[in-house]
Amino acid sequence: MAMKGRGMARASGSIINAIVSGRGCSFGIDLKTWADVEINDSGRIDIRIEDNENEDKYLVHRCVSQVLDAYAPEQMYGAKVVTRSEIPMSRGLKSSSAAANAAIRATLDAMDVDIDPLEALRIGTRASRDAGLSKTGAFDDACASWFGGICITDNSSEALLRRGRFNNDYRIIIHVPRQRVRKRDIPLHRISAWSEIMEHAFGMAISRDYLRAMMLNSLCISAALDLDQEVSMNALVHGASAAGFTGTGPSTIILVKENRVEDFLNLFECRDGDLRVVDLYNGED
């Protein structure tokens, strides 16, 4: 017996980090993660992460096992899972949320089960908390990865409060440093000290003032974690509409008007890391 399925999900970027209040805002980015799942009778879940075999597999394992337990509780199913991704890991681009979403979609596809997307997302966010990858479950990141566009959420109640979108005339330029940031290393007490200002930024996002909300959020994160704002400042000086850290860094997301991208790249300089020019994902497919 073998049932096969495939799933795909995308990266996302932060407008408001939910780590303080449990309420967040994220948007979809067109960088992809894929998962292939083959369900079998082995009773064992084997996972291979292409090009990153040393990465922790617990989150994907938990997502697949939760779907199997929920929708085939009487069976002793196992699975072979293969994932691959173009999303840099541990850089603030929500690679974990994308991996969870892709694995859940692939497992549901293999079982030929159709469920409410929000319920599927809750499987992944609870697995993320179990894995210690997110204090809040990153429901905002998961929603933006799944649905695309801008998603404002209450992560504590796993509620999608509002959806929106950036104009299609923006392109995303991502500065990806070489270093990684692991969630377990984040000093939450320092970020919490900025809670009042981050609440103000959340109010701006609710009012659809997304660009300024994103930059105010980034200023709070950089101050709390002592992150250098040089990339953001350089981007703004050279014509970006907005720039700021995503997640808790270290990547910086820069929004530039489509007709200014070429000129921007000719002027913009960064000392380390890579630049990627990618599209927004607004949920068209």
C-alpha positions as CSV (number, residue, x, y, z in Angstrom):
1,M,0.0,0.0,0.0
2,A,1.3,3.4,-0.9
3,M,-0.5,6.8,-1.1
4,K,1.4,9.7,-2.5
5,G,0.9,13.4,-2.2
6,R,2.6,16.7,-2.8
7,G,2.4,20.1,-1.1
8,M,4.0,23.5,-1.5
9,A,4.1,26.6,0.6
10,R,5.8,30.0,0.5
11,A,8.0,32.2,2.6
12,S,6.7,35.2,4.4
13,G,8.0,38.4,5.9
14,S,7.2,40.4,9.1
15,I,5.2,43.6,9.3
16,I,4.6,43.2,13.0
17,N,6.4,40.5,15.1
18,A,3.9,38.7,17.4
19,I,6.5,37.7,19.9
20,V,5.4,40.4,22.5
21,S,1.6,40.6,22.3
22,G,0.6,37.5,20.5
23,R,-0.8,39.6,17.7
24,G,1.1,39.8,14.4
25,C,1.1,40.7,10.8
26,S,3.0,39.0,8.0
27,F,2.9,39.0,4.1
28,G,3.6,36.3,1.5
29,I,6.9,36.2,-0.4
30,D,7.3,34.0,-3.6
31,L,10.0,31.7,-2.3
32,K,8.9,28.1,-2.1
33,T,9.2,25.0,-0.1
34,W,8.0,21.6,-1.5
35,A,7.1,18.4,0.3
36,D,6.5,14.9,-1.1
37,V,4.8,12.3,1.2
38,E,4.3,8.6,0.6
39,I,2.1,7.0,3.2
40,N,2.8,3.3,3.9
41,D,2.1,0.6,6.5
42,S,5.5,0.8,8.3
43,G,4.3,2.7,11.3
44,R,7.4,4.8,11.0
45,I,7.9,8.3,9.6
46,D,11.2,8.8,7.8
47,I,12.2,12.3,6.7
48,R,14.8,13.6,4.3
49,I,15.5,17.3,4.0
50,E,17.3,17.8,0.7
51,D,20.6,19.8,1.1
52,N,20.0,20.2,4.8
53,E,20.2,16.7,6.3
54,N,21.5,18.0,9.6
55,E,18.5,20.2,10.2
56,D,16.0,19.2,13.0
57,K,13.2,17.1,11.5
58,Y,10.9,17.2,14.5
59,L,8.5,19.9,13.2
60,V,7.9,18.1,9.9
61,H,7.6,14.8,11.7
62,R,5.1,16.3,14.1
63,C,3.0,17.8,11.3
64,V,2.8,14.5,9.4
65,S,2.0,12.4,12.4
66,Q,-0.7,14.8,13.6
67,V,-2.5,14.6,10.2
68,L,-2.2,10.8,10.2
69,D,-3.5,10.6,13.8
70,A,-6.4,12.9,13.1
71,Y,-7.6,11.5,9.8
72,A,-6.7,7.8,10.0
73,P,-6.8,7.1,13.8
74,E,-7.4,3.4,13.4
75,Q,-4.5,2.8,11.1
76,M,-0.8,2.2,11.9
77,Y,0.4,4.3,9.0
78,G,3.9,5.5,8.5
79,A,5.3,7.8,5.8
80,K,8.4,8.7,3.8
81,V,8.8,12.5,3.5
82,V,11.1,14.5,1.3
83,T,11.3,18.2,1.5
84,R,13.3,20.8,-0.5
85,S,13.3,24.5,-0.2
86,E,14.6,27.7,-1.8
87,I,14.0,29.6,1.5
88,P,17.1,30.4,3.5
89,M,16.8,28.7,7.0
90,S,17.0,30.6,10.3
91,R,17.1,34.0,8.6
92,G,13.7,35.4,9.5
93,L,11.9,34.3,6.3
94,K,9.6,31.8,8.0
95,S,11.2,28.6,6.6
96,S,9.7,26.6,9.4
97,S,6.1,27.8,8.8
98,A,6.6,27.0,5.1
99,A,7.9,23.5,5.8
100,A,5.0,22.8,8.1
101,N,2.5,24.0,5.6
102,A,4.0,22.0,2.8
103,A,4.2,18.8,4.8
104,I,0.6,19.2,6.0
105,R,-0.6,19.8,2.4
106,A,1.3,16.9,1.1
107,T,0.0,14.5,3.7
108,L,-3.6,15.6,3.3
109,D,-3.2,15.3,-0.5
110,A,-1.8,11.7,-0.1
111,M,-4.9,10.8,2.1
112,D,-7.3,12.6,-0.3
113,V,-8.6,14.6,2.7
114,D,-10.0,18.2,2.2
115,I,-10.2,20.3,5.4
116,D,-10.7,24.0,6.2
117,P,-7.3,25.7,5.6
118,L,-7.4,27.4,9.0
119,E,-7.7,24.0,10.7
120,A,-4.8,22.7,8.7
121,L,-2.8,25.8,9.7
122,R,-3.6,25.1,13.4
123,I,-2.0,21.7,13.1
124,G,1.2,23.4,12.0
125,T,1.3,26.2,14.5
126,R,0.7,23.8,17.4
127,A,3.5,21.6,16.1
128,S,5.7,24.7,16.0
129,R,5.0,25.4,19.7
130,D,5.7,21.7,20.5
131,A,9.0,21.9,18.7
132,G,10.0,25.1,20.6
133,L,10.4,27.0,17.3
134,S,7.9,29.7,18.2
135,K,6.5,31.1,21.4
136,T,3.2,32.1,19.7
137,G,3.0,29.3,17.1
138,A,3.6,31.9,14.4
139,F,0.0,31.8,13.1
140,D,0.6,35.1,11.2
141,D,3.5,33.6,9.4
142,A,1.6,30.4,8.6
143,C,-1.4,32.3,7.3
144,A,0.7,34.5,5.0
145,S,2.6,31.5,3.8
146,W,-0.6,29.6,3.0
147,F,-2.9,32.3,1.7
148,G,-0.5,35.0,0.5
149,G,-1.1,38.7,0.8
150,I,-1.0,40.4,4.2
151,C,-2.5,38.5,7.1
152,I,-3.2,40.1,10.5
153,T,-3.8,37.5,13.3
154,D,-4.3,36.9,16.9
155,N,-1.9,34.1,17.5
156,S,-3.0,33.3,21.0
157,S,-6.5,32.4,19.8
158,E,-5.4,31.3,16.3
159,A,-7.7,33.8,14.6
160,L,-7.2,35.4,11.3
161,L,-8.4,39.0,11.9
162,R,-7.9,40.7,8.6
163,R,-6.4,40.2,5.2
164,G,-4.9,42.8,2.8
165,R,-2.2,43.2,0.2
166,F,0.6,45.4,-1.1
167,N,0.2,46.9,-4.5
168,N,1.5,44.6,-7.2
169,D,4.0,47.3,-8.4
170,Y,6.3,46.5,-5.5
171,R,9.2,44.1,-5.8
172,I,10.9,42.6,-2.8
173,I,14.7,42.7,-2.3
174,I,16.0,40.6,0.5
175,H,19.3,41.0,2.1
176,V,20.3,37.6,3.5
177,P,23.4,37.7,5.8
178,R,25.6,34.6,6.3
179,Q,24.8,34.2,10.0
180,R,21.7,32.5,11.3
181,V,19.5,33.4,14.3
182,R,18.0,30.5,16.2
183,K,14.7,31.1,18.0
184,R,16.0,29.5,21.2
185,D,18.7,32.2,21.4
186,I,16.3,35.2,21.4
187,P,16.2,37.3,24.7
188,L,12.4,37.8,25.0
189,H,12.7,40.1,28.0
190,R,14.5,42.6,25.9
191,I,11.9,42.6,23.1
192,S,9.1,42.9,25.8
193,A,10.6,46.1,27.0
194,W,9.5,47.7,23.6
195,S,5.9,46.3,23.9
196,E,4.2,49.7,24.1
197,I,5.8,50.9,20.9
198,M,5.2,47.6,19.1
199,E,1.5,47.8,20.1
200,H,1.4,51.2,18.4
201,A,2.9,49.6,15.3
202,F,0.3,46.9,15.4
203,G,-2.4,49.7,15.4
204,M,-0.8,51.2,12.3
205,A,-1.0,47.8,10.6
206,I,-4.7,47.5,11.5
207,S,-5.2,50.9,9.9
208,R,-3.4,49.6,6.8
209,D,-0.4,51.8,7.3
210,Y,1.7,48.7,6.5
211,L,5.0,50.3,5.4
212,R,5.4,52.5,8.4
213,A,4.2,49.8,10.8
214,M,6.9,47.5,9.3
215,M,9.7,50.1,9.8
216,L,8.6,50.9,13.4
217,N,8.5,47.2,14.2
218,S,12.0,46.8,12.8
219,L,13.4,49.7,14.8
220,C,12.1,48.0,18.0
221,I,13.6,44.6,17.1
222,S,16.9,46.2,16.2
223,A,17.1,48.1,19.4
224,A,16.1,45.2,21.6
225,L,18.5,42.7,19.9
226,D,21.3,45.2,19.1
227,L,21.0,44.6,15.4
228,D,22.7,46.9,12.9
229,Q,20.2,49.0,10.9
230,E,22.8,49.9,8.2
231,V,21.2,47.8,5.4
232,S,17.7,49.4,6.1
233,M,19.1,52.9,6.2
234,N,21.2,52.4,3.1
235,A,18.1,51.1,1.3
236,L,15.9,54.0,2.3
237,V,18.6,56.5,1.3
238,H,18.6,55.0,-2.2
239,G,14.9,55.1,-2.8
240,A,13.3,52.1,-1.1
241,S,9.7,52.6,0.0
242,A,10.3,50.6,3.2
243,A,12.9,48.4,4.7
244,G,13.2,46.5,7.9
245,F,14.2,43.2,9.7
246,T,11.9,40.3,9.2
247,G,11.2,38.1,12.3
248,T,14.0,38.6,14.7
249,G,16.5,39.0,11.8
250,P,19.0,38.8,10.5
251,S,17.5,39.2,7.0
252,T,16.3,42.6,5.9
253,I,13.3,43.0,3.6
254,I,13.3,46.0,1.2
255,L,10.2,47.1,-0.8
256,V,11.0,48.9,-4.0
257,K,8.7,50.1,-6.7
258,E,9.0,47.9,-9.8
259,N,10.1,50.7,-12.1
260,R,12.9,51.7,-9.7
261,V,14.5,48.2,-9.0
262,E,17.2,48.4,-11.6
263,D,18.4,51.9,-10.5
264,F,18.2,50.8,-6.9
265,L,20.4,47.8,-7.4
266,N,22.9,49.9,-9.3
267,L,23.2,52.2,-6.3
268,F,22.7,49.9,-3.3
269,E,25.7,48.4,-1.7
270,C,26.0,45.9,1.1
271,R,29.2,44.6,2.7
272,D,28.2,41.0,3.4
273,G,25.5,38.5,2.5
274,D,23.4,38.0,-0.6
275,L,20.7,40.0,-2.3
276,R,17.6,38.3,-3.7
277,V,15.0,40.0,-5.9
278,V,11.7,38.2,-5.6
279,D,8.0,38.8,-6.1
280,L,5.3,39.3,-3.5
281,Y,2.9,36.4,-3.1
282,N,-0.6,37.8,-3.0
283,G,-2.4,34.5,-3.3
284,E,-3.3,34.4,-6.9
285,D,-2.7,30.6,-7.1
